[in-house]
Amino acid sequence: MDKERIYAKIDEIDQYLQEIEDIMLLSAAEYTQDLVRKRALERMIQITIEAVMNVSAMMMKELKLGLLPPKKISWEN
């Protein structure tokens, strides 16, 4: 398993979460009035979710946890 890539991606996720936390320190009024920070938070959440999905995909591939092939259905008895 490519643990180094997975660990690096988890470090990225941790950095993204820290940035999200920093933005969330704003008051609700500051947040709603600052369109740039609002969009930045939306983007940070998006790329965090993408990074989590990437880690999941890497682990599924390495552990061979993908979907099983469909069963053949016989219509004859």
Sequence and secondary structure as in RCSB ss.txt:
>XXXX:A:sequence
MDKERIYAKIDEIDQYLQEIEDIMLLSAAEYTQDLVRKRALERMIQITIEAVMNVSAMMMKELKLGLLPPKKISW
EN
>XXXX:A:secstr
  HHHHHHHHHHHHHHHHHHHHHHTS HHHHHH HHHHHHHHHHHHHHHHHHHHHHHHHHHHHT S         
  
